[in-house]
Amino acid sequence: MSMHDSKVSTYNLDHLGLISSVAKDLGIIEKIDARLPVSNKMGSIATMGERVLGMILNGLGFINNRIYMVADFFRNKPISRLISPNVRAEHLNDDALGRCLDAIHNYGTTKLFSEVAFEIGYEQKIIGKNANLDTTSISVFGEYDSENKDNVPHITYGFSKDHRPDLKQITLSLTTTGKAGFPIWMEALDGNSSDKSNFHETLRKMTLFQQQLKEAPSFIFVADSALYTPEKLLSAPNLRFITRVPESVKDAKMLCQMPKEKLDWSELGNGYSMVSLGSIYGNIKQRWQLIFSEQAFKREQKTLVNKIESEQEKSGRHLWRSGVKIYDCELDANKAALLLSKNLKYHSVIYTVDPVTKYAHPGRSKKGELPQVIGYRICAKLERDARKIAKKENALGRFILATNELDYEYLPDEAILTEYKQQNQVESGFRFIKDPCFQLASVFLKTPHRIEALMMVMTLCLMVYNMAQFHIRRALSDNNDTIPDQLNRPTKNPTARWIFRMMLGISVVKVKLKGGIVHEFVTNLNNVTTKIIRYFGARAMQIYGVPIVDLPYPVP
C-alpha cells in the first residue's frame, strides 16, 4: 500500500473511551431518552441522552472547554466510538445542547436526576444504608434577573464558600450514598440560602420522592451541625440522623470542656477515642458520642498556643496605653480596667487604681504642703488564666456526634464515627466539581434554568467519575492485582484521575484507501492500559479495539 494513495486521519481517544463505557454500562443514555424523547427524530440527529453523554465527555475531558465549545471538542475525537455512529460533532452544537438543557429543566431537574440515579443505584446495588448531605456555592458570571421566575433558583450574592463575595452565586445541594460516594440527589438552590433551612427541606422532598419508589431505602441521613435544629427535627419524627452537635449548645460545650479524668473513655483506634452518653436534648431521645481525635488535638494545640501568644501581645499594648492615660475619677479608671479584661479568653488583668498627685505650683513645695489628686491611673499586669486555658485545652480535639438511631445492633456505638466520616465523600465530590481542571465551578450560561440543568449534568459527571474509580478499585482488589501509581509503586486504590492520565496519548488512526476501503485501528496501547481496559469490560474493550477474550472481571 502506498501512502500517496491513501488518506490518514488521527483522532484523540485518550481516557474518553473509559468514560463512555461507564456511562453506557450505567444506561444513562437510555434512561434519559425514556424521559426526554426527541419528537420527529431523524436518524443522524443526537438524542437527548446522547447530548447529555456529549456534555459528560466534555466535562470529564479536563481541558477547560465551555459548554458552547462542545462541538469543537469533538472535532478530533472518534465520536462514533464514544457516542453513536449516527452522531457527528456538528450535532452537538450550542443550539442542540441548549435545547437539551431546556428539556431537562422542563421535565424537572431534580426529578430527572433522582429518577435516573435511584434506578441506576438499585441496578448496580450501590445504594448504602446511609445518605450524606451537604451544600456548596458555585460562582456565576453574568447579569441575571433579580426576581425568582419560573421556579428557578435565585442567583444572587450570599455567603461564598469560594471566598468570592464579589460574585453572584447559586447553591448546589448534593446527597451521596454507599462506598462509591454515589450521588442520588441534587438540587440547585438560591445563592443566599441557609443550610439550616435547606437541609430539612431537602430531606422532606427526598422522603416524599422515596415514598413513590417500589423499594424505598430507609436512610440514616448524615450531615454537619446545620441539621441539628431540634424544633425542625421534632417536626420530622421518622427522620433518622447522624450529625455534629453545634458548639453553641450549652450542654455540648460543658461536656467538651470537662476534665479527661472525669470521663469514661473507650478506644476506637487510629487515634480516636469516645465517650457514649444518652441525651434527650430538644425533647428528642438520642445518643450523644463525645469524640476525641489525637490528630485534631495536635493541630488545635498549635493553634491555641498561637492564639494565647497573640492575645498576650495585643492586650499588652492595650495595658501600656491604659497605664499612660489619666482618668478624672476613680470610678472611670475601674470601669476602664474591667473593660480591659472583659473580652480576654486566655488571660486575666491584675490591677490597682492609683491616684495621680501634683503640687499646686511648680518648684519646691512649702513645708507641710500636701499634693493634690489630679486624677487616677491604672497600674496593671497581664497574667495567663490557668482556669480559662484549662477549659480550652480540655476541648482540644473534641467534638460531639448525635444520632436518634437507638438500635445498637443496627448502628453500634463504634460505627457512628465511621459513618459520620463518610461525609468526606460529599466534600470530595464538591472538590471534584469545582476543580480548575473540571472548570464548571464558574458558570457562563445565559439563563438561570439552563444553569440549573447544567448542574445536573455536572453531577452526572461526578457519578460517572466515582463509578469508574469504584469499579477499577474493586476489580483490582477482587483479582489481587495492582497497577503502578505516580511513583511507579504497585497500588490497588488508584484515583480515576490517575487512571485517566495513564490513558493519554491513545489515538484512533483511520486510513482511507484509494478504492474507498477504510482501515481503523487504535495506537499507543501498552500492557498496563490494556489491563485497565479489560477490567472495565466488554464495552471498553470494543471502544479501544482490545480483543474480547475471557474477561478477568465481570461488568455488573
Backbone torsions as a table, in degrees:
resi	resn	phi	psi	omega
1	MET	NA	132.0	177.4
2	SER	-98.5	133.3	179.8
3	MET	-65.6	-20.8	177.9
4	HIS	-69.7	-20.6	-178.8
5	ASP	-99.7	14.4	-176.5
6	SER	-138.1	163.1	176.6
7	LYS	-120.8	125.5	-176.3
8	VAL	-110.3	129.9	176.3
9	SER	-126.3	143.5	179.9
10	THR	-121.9	136.1	-178.5
11	TYR	-127.6	135.2	-179.2
12	ASN	-79.3	120.1	178.2
13	LEU	-101.4	-46.7	177.0
14	ASP	47.8	-131.2	-177.9
15	HIS	-91.1	-1.2	-173.8
16	LEU	-65.1	-26.9	177.6
17	GLY	-64.5	-35.4	177.1
18	LEU	-67.1	-42.9	179.0
19	ILE	-61.5	-46.0	179.7
20	SER	-61.1	-43.9	-177.9
21	SER	-64.6	-40.9	178.7
22	VAL	-64.8	-47.2	-179.1
23	ALA	-60.6	-41.3	-179.7
24	LYS	-72.5	-37.6	176.5
25	ASP	-63.0	-31.7	176.5
26	LEU	-76.2	-14.2	178.7
27	GLY	76.9	28.0	-176.5
28	ILE	-62.2	-43.6	-178.1
29	ILE	-59.5	-51.8	-176.6
30	GLU	-64.1	-38.8	-177.2
31	LYS	-68.9	-36.3	177.3
32	ILE	-74.7	-41.6	179.0
33	ASP	-61.9	-33.5	179.1
34	ALA	-65.5	-25.3	-177.6
35	ARG	-104.2	-24.2	-179.6
36	LEU	-126.5	70.2	-179.3
37	PRO	-69.5	151.5	177.0
38	VAL	-99.0	119.3	-178.8
39	SER	-76.2	146.7	179.8
40	ASN	50.7	43.6	-175.8
41	LYS	-70.7	130.0	172.7
42	MET	-91.3	152.7	-172.7
43	GLY	-58.7	-28.0	-175.5
44	SER	-96.9	1.5	-177.3
45	ILE	-95.1	136.8	-177.1
46	ALA	-68.6	137.6	173.6
47	THR	-73.1	170.6	178.9
48	MET	-63.4	-39.3	177.9
49	GLY	-63.8	-38.0	178.0
50	GLU	-68.9	-34.9	176.9
51	ARG	-67.2	-39.9	176.9
52	VAL	-63.0	-42.4	177.4
53	LEU	-61.0	-38.8	177.0
54	GLY	-60.3	-41.5	178.2
55	MET	-69.2	-33.7	176.7
56	ILE	-66.0	-45.2	178.6
57	LEU	-61.9	-40.6	177.9
58	ASN	-66.4	-41.8	-179.3
59	GLY	-65.1	-34.3	-179.5
60	LEU	-97.7	12.2	177.9
61	GLY	-79.1	-15.0	176.1
62	PHE	57.3	39.8	176.0
63	ILE	-127.9	14.4	171.5
64	ASN	66.7	30.3	176.4
65	ASN	-77.9	140.7	174.6
66	ARG	-78.8	168.8	-176.0
67	ILE	-63.4	-32.2	-178.0
68	TYR	-81.4	1.7	178.4
69	MET	-109.5	15.7	-178.6
70	VAL	-63.1	-41.3	179.4
71	ALA	-58.9	-43.4	177.7
72	ASP	-65.2	-34.4	179.4
73	PHE	-59.4	-35.7	-175.7
74	PHE	-91.1	2.0	-178.4
75	ARG	-58.7	-37.6	-177.1
76	ASN	-114.8	30.4	178.2
77	LYS	-114.9	148.6	177.6
78	PRO	-77.8	74.1	-169.4
79	ILE	-63.4	-28.9	179.1
80	SER	-65.9	-32.3	177.0
81	ARG	-77.7	-37.2	-173.2
82	LEU	-80.2	-37.5	-175.5
83	ILE	-119.0	-68.0	-178.1
84	SER	-166.9	148.1	175.8
85	PRO	-62.0	-21.0	-178.1
86	ASN	-83.8	-12.9	-173.2
87	VAL	-99.7	133.5	174.3
88	ARG	-118.9	165.5	-174.8
89	ALA	-57.2	-39.4	-176.8
90	GLU	-67.8	-16.7	176.7
91	HIS	-74.1	-14.3	-178.9
92	LEU	-107.0	44.6	179.5
93	ASN	-80.2	175.1	-175.4
94	ASP	-64.6	-29.7	179.4
95	ASP	-68.6	-44.8	-179.9
96	ALA	-65.5	-41.3	-179.5
97	LEU	-71.1	-35.5	176.7
98	GLY	-62.6	-42.3	177.6
99	ARG	-64.9	-34.1	177.2
100	CYS	-65.0	-44.9	178.2
101	LEU	-63.5	-37.4	176.6
102	ASP	-62.7	-41.5	-179.1
103	ALA	-65.8	-37.7	177.2
104	ILE	-62.1	-45.7	179.8
105	HIS	-63.7	-43.8	-177.9
106	ASN	-64.0	-34.9	177.9
107	TYR	-71.6	-33.1	-174.6
108	GLY	115.5	106.5	-172.7
109	THR	-58.6	-53.5	-179.2
110	THR	-66.0	-39.0	179.5
111	LYS	-60.4	-47.4	-178.9
112	LEU	-63.2	-47.4	-177.0
113	PHE	-63.9	-45.9	-176.3
114	SER	-65.7	-38.5	177.7
115	GLU	-62.2	-46.9	179.9
116	VAL	-65.8	-44.1	-175.3
117	ALA	-65.9	-47.1	-179.5
118	PHE	-64.8	-36.8	178.1
119	GLU	-63.2	-46.2	178.1
120	ILE	-65.1	-42.5	-178.2
121	GLY	-57.9	-42.4	178.4
122	TYR	-71.2	-40.1	178.9
123	GLU	-62.1	-41.5	-177.1
124	GLN	-87.1	-2.5	-178.6
125	LYS	53.2	47.2	-173.5
126	ILE	-112.6	-1.7	-178.6
127	ILE	-81.5	127.0	-179.2
128	GLY	-93.0	-174.3	-179.6
129	LYS	-86.8	-12.9	179.0
130	ASN	-117.2	156.8	174.3
131	ALA	-130.4	130.4	-176.4
132	ASN	-104.6	128.6	-173.3
133	LEU	-120.8	136.9	174.6
134	ASP	-162.3	171.2	178.8
135	THR	-132.5	160.8	172.1
136	THR	-148.4	159.9	178.1
137	SER	-99.2	145.8	179.5
138	ILE	-125.1	123.3	-176.8
139	SER	-70.1	143.2	-177.9
140	VAL	-128.1	128.4	176.9
141	PHE	-100.5	139.4	178.5
142	GLY	124.0	171.3	179.2
143	GLU	-102.0	131.8	-179.1
144	TYR	-133.9	153.3	178.6
145	ASP	-60.4	140.0	-179.1
146	SER	-75.0	-19.9	-178.3
147	GLU	-84.4	149.7	177.9
148	ASN	-88.8	99.0	-175.4
149	LYS	-107.7	153.9	172.9
150	ASP	55.1	29.6	176.6
151	ASN	56.6	40.8	176.4
152	VAL	-109.6	156.7	-179.1
153	PRO	-59.4	145.6	179.9
154	HIS	-83.4	113.8	179.7
155	ILE	-85.5	114.6	-174.5
156	THR	-158.1	-178.6	177.5
157	TYR	-79.6	149.2	179.0
158	GLY	-167.0	-173.6	177.6
159	PHE	-66.5	115.5	-174.4
160	SER	-93.2	117.3	174.8
161	LYS	-75.2	-9.0	174.3
162	ASP	-92.2	-0.6	-176.9
163	HIS	60.7	39.7	176.4
164	ARG	-125.4	69.5	-178.9
165	PRO	-66.1	-11.9	-179.8
166	ASP	-79.2	-11.8	-176.1
167	LEU	-109.8	145.0	169.8
168	LYS	-68.5	161.3	-175.4
169	GLN	-150.4	166.8	173.1
170	ILE	-129.8	152.5	-176.5
171	THR	-107.0	133.8	175.7
172	LEU	-105.8	122.3	174.2
173	SER	-101.8	129.3	-173.9
174	LEU	-133.0	138.0	175.7
175	THR	-126.8	129.7	179.8
176	THR	-123.0	165.6	179.6
177	THR	-150.9	157.8	172.3
178	GLY	77.3	174.6	-176.9
179	LYS	-65.8	-26.1	-178.3
180	ALA	-82.7	-4.0	-173.6
181	GLY	62.7	42.9	-173.8
182	PHE	-74.4	120.8	179.9
183	PRO	-74.6	125.7	-178.7
184	ILE	-116.9	-10.8	-178.2
185	TRP	-150.9	136.0	173.2
186	MET	-142.4	149.5	175.7
187	GLU	-144.6	143.2	169.2
188	ALA	-96.7	126.8	-174.4
189	LEU	-121.7	167.3	178.3
190	ASP	-56.4	146.6	-178.4
191	GLY	-65.7	-22.5	-179.2
192	ASN	-108.5	21.4	-176.9
193	SER	-73.1	158.0	-177.6
194	SER	-110.7	136.1	179.8
195	ASP	-61.6	-33.6	-178.4
196	LYS	-61.0	-30.9	176.0
197	SER	-91.7	-41.6	-176.0
198	ASN	-60.2	-45.7	-175.2
199	PHE	-56.1	-48.6	-176.2
200	HIS	-70.4	-34.8	177.7
201	GLU	-69.6	-39.4	177.3
202	THR	-62.8	-44.2	-179.6
203	LEU	-66.1	-33.3	176.1
204	ARG	-64.2	-45.5	179.5
205	LYS	-64.9	-42.5	179.5
206	MET	-62.5	-40.5	-179.9
207	THR	-63.4	-43.0	177.6
208	LEU	-63.4	-40.0	179.4
209	PHE	-65.9	-43.7	-178.0
210	GLN	-63.7	-29.5	178.9
211	GLN	-65.9	-19.0	179.5
212	GLN	-87.7	-8.3	-177.8
213	LEU	-85.6	150.6	177.0
214	LYS	-67.4	-41.4	178.4
215	GLU	-116.0	85.5	-176.6
216	ALA	-82.1	118.4	178.2
217	PRO	-70.0	146.5	177.2
218	SER	-104.1	88.2	-174.1
219	PHE	-78.5	149.6	156.9
220	ILE	-96.7	119.6	-176.1
221	PHE	-87.5	132.2	-178.4
222	VAL	-114.3	127.6	-179.5
223	ALA	-153.4	171.5	179.5
224	ASP	-79.5	-172.5	-169.2
225	SER	-64.9	-14.2	177.7
226	ALA	-63.1	-22.9	178.5
227	LEU	-73.5	-23.7	-171.5
228	TYR	-82.6	74.3	175.6
229	THR	-120.4	97.1	-170.2
230	PRO	-51.1	-42.5	-176.5
231	GLU	-64.7	-32.6	178.2
232	LYS	-80.0	-33.9	176.2
233	LEU	-66.4	-34.7	178.0
234	LEU	-63.8	-32.7	-178.9
235	SER	-76.8	-5.4	177.6
236	ALA	-128.3	71.9	-172.0
237	PRO	-64.3	-21.6	-179.4
238	ASN	-90.5	-1.4	-179.8
239	LEU	-79.4	124.1	175.5
240	ARG	-102.0	137.4	-172.0
241	PHE	-142.1	156.9	163.3
242	ILE	-131.0	123.7	-177.8
243	THR	-150.7	168.8	177.4
244	ARG	-91.6	135.1	179.3
245	VAL	-79.5	128.1	-179.3
246	PRO	-59.6	146.4	178.5
247	GLU	-67.7	-14.5	179.4
248	SER	-75.8	-14.9	177.9
249	VAL	-71.8	123.2	-172.7
250	LYS	-58.4	-45.8	-178.7
251	ASP	-62.2	-37.7	179.8
252	ALA	-68.3	-40.6	179.6
253	LYS	-63.4	-42.9	179.1
254	MET	-64.3	-39.5	-179.3
255	LEU	-67.0	-40.4	179.6
256	CYS	-66.0	-30.5	-177.1
257	GLN	-91.4	-0.2	-178.5
258	MET	-69.7	139.3	178.8
259	PRO	-56.1	141.5	-174.8
260	LYS	-57.9	-39.0	-175.0
261	GLU	-69.5	-14.4	179.0
262	LYS	-89.6	1.9	-176.8
263	LEU	-117.6	149.5	-178.6
264	ASP	-97.7	95.5	-173.4
265	TRP	-87.4	145.4	172.8
266	SER	-123.7	136.1	-178.7
267	GLU	-77.1	137.3	176.4
268	LEU	-109.6	-11.9	-177.1
269	GLY	89.3	163.5	179.6
270	ASN	57.1	31.9	176.1
271	GLY	84.5	8.5	-179.6
272	TYR	-110.2	146.8	170.7
273	SER	-142.8	163.5	-172.9
274	MET	-145.1	159.9	169.4
275	VAL	-129.4	121.6	-178.5
276	SER	-96.5	133.4	-176.4
277	LEU	-139.7	154.8	172.1
278	GLY	-92.7	155.4	179.4
279	SER	-153.2	149.8	171.7
280	ILE	-125.4	37.5	-176.7
281	TYR	-64.1	135.4	-179.9
282	GLY	66.0	24.6	-178.8
283	ASN	64.0	22.1	176.8
284	ILE	-114.6	119.4	177.5
285	LYS	-71.9	126.7	-172.8
286	GLN	-155.7	172.1	173.6
287	ARG	-108.8	129.1	172.2
288	TRP	-103.1	143.9	178.3
289	GLN	-134.2	111.7	176.1
290	LEU	-80.4	120.4	-176.4
291	ILE	-108.7	136.7	171.4
292	PHE	-118.1	128.6	178.6
293	SER	-115.6	120.0	179.5
294	GLU	-63.2	-39.7	179.9
295	GLN	-64.3	-44.3	179.1
296	ALA	-66.9	-36.4	179.1
297	PHE	-58.6	-45.2	-178.0
298	LYS	-65.3	-39.6	178.2
299	ARG	-65.8	-47.7	-175.3
300	GLU	-71.3	-27.4	178.0
301	GLN	-64.5	-43.5	177.2
302	LYS	-62.4	-40.9	179.1
303	THR	-64.2	-40.7	-179.8
304	LEU	-63.7	-42.9	178.2
305	VAL	-58.7	-43.6	179.6
306	ASN	-64.5	-39.0	179.9
307	LYS	-67.3	-39.7	179.2
308	ILE	-63.6	-45.5	-179.9
309	GLU	-65.4	-39.4	179.6
310	SER	-65.4	-43.0	179.1
311	GLU	-64.9	-38.4	-180.0
312	GLN	-63.5	-42.3	-179.4
313	GLU	-67.9	-45.7	-178.1
314	LYS	-66.2	-45.2	-178.3
315	SER	-70.3	-30.9	177.0
316	GLY	-60.9	-39.0	177.8
317	ARG	-66.2	-39.7	179.4
318	HIS	-64.4	-40.1	179.1
319	LEU	-63.3	-40.6	179.9
320	TRP	-62.7	-44.7	179.6
321	ARG	-64.8	-37.9	179.4
322	SER	-68.7	-32.5	179.7
323	GLY	-69.9	-23.2	179.4
324	VAL	-81.9	-32.3	-175.0
325	LYS	-72.3	141.6	177.0
326	ILE	-108.9	127.3	-177.3
327	TYR	-99.8	150.4	-175.2
328	ASP	-68.5	-36.0	-178.3
329	CYS	-138.0	163.5	-177.1
330	GLU	-65.6	-34.3	-179.5
331	LEU	-63.9	-43.6	178.4
332	ASP	-62.1	-39.5	179.9
333	ALA	-65.3	-41.1	178.3
334	ASN	-65.2	-40.7	177.7
335	LYS	-61.8	-42.7	179.5
336	ALA	-64.6	-38.8	179.8
337	ALA	-66.4	-42.2	178.0
338	LEU	-64.5	-35.9	178.9
339	LEU	-65.1	-33.0	179.5
340	LEU	-62.9	-35.8	-175.8
341	SER	-95.3	-7.8	-173.0
342	LYS	-59.7	-46.0	-173.0
343	ASN	-101.1	11.4	179.3
344	LEU	-76.2	131.1	-178.0
345	LYS	-95.3	-24.8	-172.2
346	TYR	-127.7	-2.9	-174.6
347	HIS	-132.1	165.7	171.3
348	SER	-127.9	152.4	178.4
349	VAL	-105.1	120.3	175.1
350	ILE	-99.9	121.5	-171.8
351	TYR	-145.5	161.5	167.7
352	THR	-132.8	154.8	175.2
353	VAL	-109.1	114.5	-175.4
354	ASP	-110.3	141.2	177.8
355	PRO	-72.2	148.2	175.6
356	VAL	-108.4	121.9	-174.7
357	THR	-114.0	159.3	179.9
358	LYS	-158.5	141.2	177.5
359	TYR	-74.9	155.8	-173.2
360	ALA	-67.0	-26.8	-178.2
361	HIS	-140.8	158.0	-179.2
362	PRO	-72.2	165.0	178.5
363	GLY	91.6	-171.2	-177.3
364	ARG	-71.1	134.0	-179.1
365	SER	-74.2	154.8	179.0
366	LYS	-77.9	156.3	-179.5
367	LYS	-63.5	129.1	179.2
368	GLY	85.9	-5.9	-179.4
369	GLU	-77.0	133.4	179.2
370	LEU	-104.2	143.4	177.4
371	PRO	-70.2	154.8	179.0
372	GLN	-97.2	144.0	175.6
373	VAL	-79.4	119.0	-178.5
374	ILE	-105.9	-4.2	-179.6
375	GLY	167.6	-169.0	-177.9
376	TYR	-137.4	143.8	-178.1
377	ARG	-125.4	144.1	177.9
378	ILE	-86.8	126.6	172.9
379	CYS	-111.8	105.4	-170.1
380	ALA	-133.1	156.4	171.4
381	LYS	-138.7	152.8	-176.2
382	LEU	-99.1	131.7	177.3
383	GLU	-130.3	143.4	175.3
384	ARG	-67.5	133.4	-178.6
385	ASP	-92.2	103.4	-175.6
386	ALA	-60.8	-35.8	-179.2
387	ARG	-67.0	-45.2	178.3
388	LYS	-63.9	-45.4	-177.9
389	ILE	-65.7	-37.1	179.7
390	ALA	-60.8	-41.1	178.0
391	LYS	-63.1	-42.5	178.5
392	LYS	-65.2	-40.5	-179.8
393	GLU	-66.8	-37.9	178.0
394	ASN	-61.4	-34.4	-176.4
395	ALA	-81.5	-9.1	-177.4
396	LEU	-62.6	132.7	177.4
397	GLY	73.4	7.9	-177.5
398	ARG	-108.7	146.6	169.4
399	PHE	-156.5	164.2	-175.1
400	ILE	-118.9	130.0	173.4
401	LEU	-104.9	146.3	179.7
402	ALA	-130.1	142.8	173.6
403	THR	-144.8	145.5	174.7
404	ASN	-99.8	10.0	173.2
405	GLU	-82.3	105.6	-173.0
406	LEU	-96.7	1.1	177.4
407	ASP	-82.7	104.8	-175.5
408	TYR	-69.7	-25.0	177.7
409	GLU	-75.0	-41.1	179.0
410	TYR	-70.4	-40.5	179.8
411	LEU	-134.3	87.8	178.7
412	PRO	-63.5	157.0	177.4
413	ASP	-53.7	-39.8	-175.7
414	GLU	-67.9	-17.7	-175.8
415	ALA	-93.7	-13.5	-175.1
416	ILE	-61.6	-47.0	179.4
417	LEU	-63.7	-42.1	179.9
418	THR	-58.8	-43.8	-179.4
419	GLU	-68.6	-37.7	179.8
420	TYR	-65.8	-36.8	-178.7
421	LYS	-67.3	-16.5	175.0
422	GLN	-66.3	-10.8	175.6
423	GLN	-58.0	-22.9	178.6
424	ASN	-61.8	-23.4	179.6
425	GLN	-64.7	-40.1	177.7
426	VAL	-66.7	-43.5	-179.2
427	GLU	-63.1	-39.2	177.7
428	SER	-68.5	-30.9	174.7
429	GLY	-64.0	-41.0	176.4
430	PHE	-64.5	-41.4	178.9
431	ARG	-61.2	-37.2	178.5
432	PHE	-65.6	-49.9	-177.9
433	ILE	-61.8	-34.9	-175.7
434	LYS	-96.8	7.8	177.8
435	ASP	-64.4	136.4	178.6
436	PRO	-55.9	-30.8	178.5
437	CYS	-67.2	-33.7	178.8
438	PHE	-76.5	-38.9	171.8
439	GLN	57.8	42.2	170.4
440	LEU	-121.0	8.8	178.2
441	ALA	-67.2	-30.7	178.5
442	SER	-112.8	116.1	-171.1
443	VAL	-97.7	141.2	-174.1
444	PHE	-118.4	13.8	-175.7
445	LEU	-76.1	164.4	-170.4
446	LYS	-86.3	-28.5	-174.0
447	THR	-122.9	146.6	-179.7
448	PRO	-59.8	-37.0	-177.1
449	HIS	-71.0	-28.3	174.8
450	ARG	-74.6	-33.4	174.3
451	ILE	-62.5	-43.4	178.4
452	GLU	-59.8	-45.1	-179.7
453	ALA	-65.5	-38.3	179.1
454	LEU	-64.9	-32.6	177.2
455	MET	-63.1	-31.2	174.7
456	MET	-66.7	-41.9	178.6
457	VAL	-63.9	-40.2	176.7
458	MET	-58.1	-40.7	-179.5
459	THR	-71.3	-32.4	172.9
460	LEU	-64.2	-36.9	175.0
461	CYS	-59.0	-44.3	177.8
462	LEU	-62.3	-41.0	178.7
463	MET	-59.1	-48.8	-178.7
464	VAL	-64.4	-43.2	179.6
465	TYR	-60.8	-49.4	-178.1
466	ASN	-64.6	-38.4	179.2
467	MET	-68.9	-36.5	176.4
468	ALA	-62.9	-43.5	179.8
469	GLN	-66.4	-44.6	179.5
470	PHE	-62.5	-40.8	-177.2
471	HIS	-64.8	-48.2	-176.7
472	ILE	-68.3	-36.5	178.4
473	ARG	-66.8	-41.9	179.1
474	ARG	-66.6	-39.4	179.8
475	ALA	-64.0	-44.9	179.3
476	LEU	-64.4	-41.1	-179.1
477	SER	-66.7	-46.0	-177.8
478	ASP	-64.9	-28.3	-179.2
479	ASN	-101.8	8.2	-179.7
480	ASN	50.0	47.0	-175.2
481	ASP	-119.7	166.1	179.1
482	THR	-141.6	165.5	167.6
483	ILE	-131.3	160.6	179.7
484	PRO	-73.7	140.0	176.2
485	ASP	-89.4	-166.6	-175.9
486	GLN	-63.2	-24.8	178.8
487	LEU	-102.4	17.3	178.2
488	ASN	64.6	27.1	175.0
489	ARG	-99.9	146.4	-178.9
490	PRO	-68.2	137.3	178.8
491	THR	-141.4	146.8	173.9
492	LYS	-103.2	-3.7	-175.9
493	ASN	-127.5	58.7	178.3
494	PRO	-72.8	153.8	171.2
495	THR	-79.1	154.7	176.6
496	ALA	-63.1	-33.3	179.5
497	ARG	-61.8	-40.8	179.2
498	TRP	-68.3	-39.1	176.2
499	ILE	-59.8	-45.9	179.9
500	PHE	-62.6	-39.4	-179.2
501	ARG	-64.0	-36.6	179.8
502	MET	-65.8	-21.2	-177.6
503	MET	-87.7	-4.9	-178.2
504	LEU	-62.8	139.2	179.1
505	GLY	100.9	-12.1	177.8
506	ILE	-74.9	129.5	-174.4
507	SER	-132.2	158.4	171.6
508	VAL	-105.8	124.2	178.9
509	VAL	-107.5	127.0	179.3
510	LYS	-115.9	123.8	179.8
511	VAL	-115.0	117.4	178.9
512	LYS	-104.6	116.2	-177.6
513	LEU	-81.3	169.5	-175.7
514	LYS	-60.5	-35.5	-178.1
515	GLY	-81.4	4.9	179.1
516	GLY	93.6	-2.7	178.4
517	ILE	-75.7	134.6	-177.2
518	VAL	-115.9	128.1	173.1
519	HIS	-111.2	133.9	-178.5
520	GLU	-132.1	131.3	179.8
521	PHE	-149.9	160.4	-177.4
522	VAL	-102.0	134.8	-178.3
523	THR	-113.4	165.0	172.5
524	ASN	69.8	24.8	170.6
525	LEU	-81.4	149.0	174.4
526	ASN	-134.6	-176.0	-175.0
527	ASN	-62.3	-40.9	-177.9
528	VAL	-69.4	-47.6	-179.3
529	THR	-66.1	-34.3	176.7
530	THR	-65.0	-41.5	176.3
531	LYS	-59.6	-45.9	179.7
532	ILE	-59.2	-46.5	-178.7
533	ILE	-60.4	-43.2	179.6
534	ARG	-61.6	-38.4	179.3
535	TYR	-67.8	-23.2	177.8
536	PHE	-83.0	-9.2	169.4
537	GLY	103.8	-176.7	-171.0
538	ALA	-61.8	-40.2	-178.2
539	ARG	-65.2	-42.9	177.1
540	ALA	-64.0	-40.2	179.5
541	MET	-62.2	-38.3	178.2
542	GLN	-66.6	-42.5	-179.4
543	ILE	-62.1	-41.3	-176.6
544	TYR	-91.8	2.9	178.1
545	GLY	68.5	26.1	177.1
546	VAL	-85.4	130.6	-178.2
547	PRO	-55.2	131.6	-179.0
548	ILE	-84.0	105.0	175.3
549	VAL	-117.2	-167.2	177.5
550	ASP	-59.3	120.5	-176.4
551	LEU	-75.2	139.8	177.8
552	PRO	-70.7	-18.7	-176.1
553	TYR	-149.7	123.2	-177.0
554	PRO	-72.8	141.9	175.0
555	VAL	-77.1	130.8	-178.5
556	PRO	-58.4	NA	NA
